[in-house]
Amino acid sequence: MMEFNSTNLPHMISRGLYDEKGYDVAETHIDKLYYTLFFGVANILKDNKSKEAPTTFMITEVSGKPVAAATVEYFDGKGDNPGNWSLVWTFDPETIPKEGTKLDLQNDLTHSYFRVIAGDKYGMKFYDRTSIVTLMTYVVEQLYKWLDENAKEGEVVEIELDGIFNAKVEIVDGKKVFAIEPMGEVKTIIKDDSAIEK
């Protein structure tokens, strides 16, 4: 398992944002973008979750093609076991639930979450809605690209940003299989039922 900041990914993202998108973000700040993204999405889902159906936050390209998605869903308990909330991230559009509520980065109402987290935690400011959409989408695209390019036969390639996510890829029957799992507080935010009951 590789630690995110010990890989070349922060450098690649910083360089790519400058060369391709015109944003000057130092590589020492790239992990802050992931923090903002994962905590922002978790809080959006917490405030919009429902016990009746899944709620999904979509991260898409401008064309509408899914890049990744995060879904919160409630599972009833059995017997004496209480029910529980599950937060699942995926790169595979086939695993995104068809039913339930869909939210995405194109929805301006979600932007305040990212603005508040970036500002409160790091003193960072997004210039406008385009910067939020571009930066949040780009870091997910590049994480997927890094996994795709580093996949190795007979080995699970794994990258982790402590307290935020663990992502991996392995080749199974000649096909690359990707996984991404939120970690730590990102997961526990979802389990808080005090904010909403639907």
C-alpha positions in Angstrom: 0.0 0.0 0.0 1.3 3.4 -1.0 0.7 6.6 1.0 -0.8 9.3 -1.2 1.8 12.0 -0.5 4.7 9.6 -1.1 3.5 9.0 -4.7 3.9 11.1 -7.8 0.1 11.8 -7.9 0.1 15.1 -6.1 2.8 16.4 -8.5 0.9 15.1 -11.5 -2.4 16.7 -10.4 -0.7 20.0 -9.6 1.0 20.1 -13.0 -2.1 18.9 -14.8 -4.3 21.6 -13.2 -1.8 24.2 -14.3 -1.2 23.0 -17.8 -4.7 21.7 -18.7 -7.0 23.8 -16.6 -5.2 27.0 -15.8 -5.3 26.5 -12.0 -2.1 27.1 -9.9 -2.5 24.7 -7.0 0.8 23.6 -5.3 1.3 19.9 -4.9 1.4 20.3 -1.1 -2.3 21.4 -1.3 -3.6 18.6 -3.4 -4.5 16.4 -0.5 -6.6 19.3 0.8 -8.8 19.1 -2.3 -9.5 15.4 -1.6 -10.3 16.3 2.0 -12.7 19.0 0.8 -14.3 16.6 -1.8 -14.8 13.6 0.5 -16.0 15.5 3.5 -18.2 17.7 1.3 -19.9 14.7 -0.4 -20.3 12.9 3.0 -22.1 16.0 4.5 -24.3 16.5 1.4 -25.4 12.8 1.6 -25.9 13.0 5.4 -28.3 16.0 4.9 -30.2 14.3 2.1 -30.3 10.7 3.1 -33.5 8.7 3.3 -34.4 5.4 4.9 -36.8 4.8 2.0 -34.3 4.9 -0.9 -30.6 5.4 -1.7 -29.2 8.9 -2.2 -26.3 9.2 -4.7 -23.9 12.0 -5.3 -22.6 11.9 -8.9 -19.3 13.3 -10.1 -19.5 13.7 -13.9 -17.6 15.1 -16.8 -19.1 18.1 -18.6 -20.6 15.7 -21.1 -22.5 14.0 -18.2 -20.5 10.8 -18.3 -20.0 9.5 -14.7 -16.5 9.7 -13.3 -17.4 8.4 -9.8 -20.3 8.3 -7.4 -21.0 8.0 -3.7 -24.2 6.4 -2.4 -25.7 6.3 1.1 -28.2 3.6 1.8 -30.0 2.4 4.8 -30.2 -1.3 5.6 -32.8 -2.6 8.1 -31.4 -4.7 11.0 -32.4 -8.3 11.6 -33.6 -9.6 14.9 -32.0 -7.6 17.7 -29.5 -6.0 15.4 -30.2 -2.3 14.6 -30.2 -1.0 11.1 -27.3 0.8 9.7 -26.2 3.3 7.0 -23.8 2.3 4.3 -21.6 4.8 2.4 -20.2 3.4 -0.8 -18.0 5.1 -3.5 -17.6 3.6 -6.9 -15.9 4.3 -10.2 -18.2 1.8 -12.0 -21.4 3.4 -13.4 -23.0 -0.1 -13.5 -23.0 -0.2 -9.7 -24.8 3.2 -9.2 -28.3 2.6 -8.0 -31.0 3.4 -10.6 -33.5 4.4 -7.9 -33.5 7.1 -5.3 -32.3 10.7 -5.2 -29.5 11.9 -7.4 -27.4 15.0 -6.7 -24.3 16.2 -8.5 -21.6 18.9 -8.8 -23.6 20.7 -11.5 -26.2 21.6 -8.8 -25.2 24.9 -7.3 -27.0 24.1 -4.0 -24.2 21.6 -3.2 -21.4 24.1 -3.7 -21.8 25.7 -0.3 -20.6 22.5 1.4 -17.3 22.5 -0.5 -16.9 26.3 0.1 -17.4 26.0 3.8 -15.2 23.0 4.3 -12.3 24.4 2.2 -12.6 27.8 4.0 -13.0 26.5 7.6 -10.4 23.8 7.4 -7.7 25.3 5.2 -8.6 29.0 4.5 -9.0 28.1 0.8 -11.5 29.9 -1.4 -13.0 28.8 -4.7 -13.3 31.7 -7.1 -16.6 30.6 -8.7 -18.8 27.6 -9.5 -16.6 26.6 -12.4 -13.6 26.2 -10.1 -15.5 23.9 -7.7 -16.7 21.7 -10.5 -13.3 21.6 -12.3 -11.1 21.0 -9.3 -13.4 18.4 -7.6 -13.9 16.5 -10.9 -10.2 16.6 -11.9 -8.9 15.1 -8.7 -11.2 12.1 -9.0 -10.4 11.7 -12.7 -6.7 11.7 -11.9 -7.0 9.2 -9.1 -8.7 6.8 -11.5 -6.1 7.5 -14.2 -3.2 6.8 -11.7 -4.8 3.5 -10.7 -5.4 2.5 -14.3 -1.9 3.3 -15.3 -0.3 1.5 -12.4 -2.3 -1.7 -12.4 -0.2 -4.8 -12.4 -0.9 -8.4 -13.1 -1.0 -10.6 -10.0 -0.8 -7.6 -7.6 -3.3 -5.3 -5.8 -2.1 -1.8 -6.3 -3.3 0.4 -3.4 -3.1 4.0 -2.5 -4.3 5.6 0.7 -4.9 9.2 1.9 -5.0 8.7 5.7 -8.4 9.3 7.2 -9.9 10.1 3.8 -9.9 7.2 1.4 -8.3 3.9 0.3 -8.3 3.2 -3.5 -7.1 0.1 -5.3 -7.0 -1.8 -8.5 -6.3 -5.4 -9.4 -6.5 -7.4 -12.6 -9.0 -10.2 -12.4 -9.5 -12.5 -15.4 -7.7 -9.9 -17.6 -9.9 -7.0 -16.5 -9.0 -4.1 -14.2 -11.2 -4.0 -11.1 -11.3 -0.7 -9.2 -12.4 0.0 -5.7 -12.5 3.1 -3.5 -13.4 3.2 0.1 -14.0 6.2 2.4 -12.2 6.1 5.7 -12.4 7.4 9.3 -14.7 10.3 10.0 -15.8 10.4 6.3 -17.7 7.2 7.1 -19.0 8.1 10.6 -20.5 11.4 9.4 -23.1 9.3 7.5 -24.2 7.4 10.6 -25.3 10.5 12.4 -29.1 10.4 12.4 -29.6 13.7 14.3 -29.6 15.8 11.2 -32.4 14.2 9.3 -35.1 11.6 9.6 -37.0 10.6 6.5 
